[in-house]
């Protein structure tokens, strides 16, 4: 059976020859009667130049050649995913310094907010926001760093954690159901953001967060992401304009 490459190759040349045949047939009959032999020779020459004639005469050999060439494509190496990704150029010092400085500033700002909120017994510095820092500052062009993905996943997964705790209480069943539902939610909404998947577990196991109930969908995750997004804009500006 012919491979898709061969069929595409055959149809491509067939369409070229048919186009030429159509243009020849549109000529006046008087002209064709006097020049039919000449035009036929031109058509044959055109078929040969396009490779269609040789394909028709040596179909078996052409198929074998195309199949052989397609079989030379190298299969993906099993160990490639264990190697560091190759980059076109080495990172400059500024490409390393500015994201690191942004992470330091982000944790410092969140810590300052914690001091303000300490009297109310709540904190905005949570472990998932550390992962958000890595996404926003180290790979700002990745899908996970998109604002839609980040806020959609943060709010949705946090709400799922609260719902799972309400239904099943603390324990493995609530964690398992919340994690499964969070993955399904991110896939369904097209909002892949890995740090958000830890928010349900954090709520279910964090006794100090239970009093927030469904306010947990917005605080501390979504509010913290707003602060980190503002710092990300500064980091990206510095990376683009102050290189060394």
LINHUFEN-V802842 format. One record per residue. N is the residue number from 0. RES is the residue in one small letter. SS is DSSP state (@ for helix, = for strand, . for the rest). PHI is phi in whole degrees, 0 to 359 (none if undefined). Layout:
n;res;ss;phi
N;RES;SS;PHI
N;RES;SS;PHI
This chain:
n;res;ss;phi
0;x;.;none
1;x;.;289
2;x;.;283
3;x;@;301
4;x;@;295
5;x;@;292
6;x;@;297
7;x;@;296
8;x;@;298
9;x;@;295
10;x;@;294
11;x;@;298
12;x;@;290
13;x;@;298
14;x;@;294
15;x;@;295
16;x;@;292
17;x;@;296
18;x;@;297
19;x;@;294
20;x;@;297
21;x;@;296
22;x;@;294
23;x;@;290
24;x;@;291
25;x;.;278
26;x;.;288
27;x;.;300
28;x;@;302
29;x;@;297
30;x;@;293
31;x;@;294
32;x;@;297
33;x;@;276
34;x;@;229
35;x;@;297
36;x;@;296
37;x;@;297
38;x;@;293
39;x;@;296
40;x;@;297
41;x;@;295
42;x;@;295
43;x;@;298
44;x;@;297
45;x;@;294
46;x;@;300
47;x;@;293
48;x;@;294
49;x;@;280
50;x;.;91
51;x;@;286
52;x;@;296
53;x;@;292
54;x;@;293
55;x;@;291
56;x;@;281
57;x;.;238
58;x;@;301
59;x;@;298
60;x;@;292
61;x;@;295
62;x;@;302
63;x;@;298
64;x;@;293
65;x;@;293
66;x;@;298
67;x;@;296
68;x;@;292
69;x;@;289
70;x;.;282
71;x;.;276
72;x;.;292
73;x;.;287
74;x;.;286
75;x;.;298
76;x;.;283
77;x;.;298
78;x;.;265
79;x;@;298
80;x;@;290
81;x;@;268
82;x;.;259
83;x;.;294
84;x;.;292
85;x;.;283
86;x;.;244
87;x;.;293
88;x;.;212
89;x;.;291
90;x;.;293
91;x;.;281
92;x;@;297
93;x;@;293
94;x;@;292
95;x;@;266
96;x;@;290
97;x;@;296
98;x;@;299
99;x;@;294
100;x;@;295
101;x;@;296
102;x;@;296
103;x;@;298
104;x;@;296
105;x;@;297
106;x;@;293
107;x;@;291
108;x;@;293
109;x;@;297
110;x;@;295
111;x;@;294
112;x;@;297
113;x;@;300
114;x;@;296
115;x;@;290
116;x;@;269
117;x;@;300
118;x;@;295
119;x;@;268
120;x;.;74
121;x;.;235
122;x;.;221
123;x;.;258
124;x;.;276
125;x;.;238
126;x;@;302
127;x;@;302
128;x;@;290
129;x;@;295
130;x;@;293
131;x;@;296
132;x;@;302
133;x;@;298
134;x;@;291
135;x;@;289
136;x;@;268
137;x;@;275
138;x;.;222
139;x;.;294
140;x;.;265
141;x;.;284
142;x;@;302
143;x;@;294
144;x;@;272
145;x;.;296
146;x;@;297
147;x;@;300
148;x;@;301
149;x;@;295
150;x;@;286
151;x;@;298
152;x;@;287
153;x;@;299
154;x;@;290
155;x;@;294
156;x;@;293
157;x;@;296
158;x;@;295
159;x;@;297
160;x;@;298
161;x;@;295
162;x;@;296
163;x;@;295
164;x;@;294
165;x;@;295
166;x;@;280
167;x;@;247
168;x;.;74
169;x;.;288
170;x;.;134
171;x;@;292
172;x;@;294
173;x;@;296
174;x;@;297
175;x;@;296
176;x;@;295
177;x;@;294
178;x;@;294
179;x;@;297
180;x;@;294
181;x;@;294
182;x;@;297
183;x;@;298
184;x;@;296
185;x;@;293
186;x;@;292
187;x;@;295
188;x;@;272
189;x;.;64
190;x;.;236
191;x;.;294
192;x;.;209
193;x;@;309
194;x;@;302
195;x;@;292
196;x;@;292
197;x;@;271
198;x;@;296
199;x;@;300
200;x;@;296
201;x;@;299
202;x;@;289
203;x;@;298
204;x;@;266
205;x;.;263
206;x;@;299
207;x;@;291
208;x;@;263
209;x;@;297
210;x;@;289
211;x;@;286
212;x;@;52
213;x;@;283
214;x;@;296
215;x;@;298
216;x;@;296
217;x;.;248
218;x;.;226
219;x;.;267
220;x;@;299
221;x;@;295
222;x;@;295
223;x;@;298
224;x;@;293
225;x;@;297
226;x;@;297
227;x;@;293
228;x;@;294
229;x;@;295
230;x;@;292
231;x;@;299
232;x;@;299
233;x;@;293
234;x;@;298
235;x;@;296
236;x;@;295
237;x;@;294
238;x;@;297
239;x;@;280
240;x;@;245
241;x;.;229
242;x;.;257
243;x;.;202
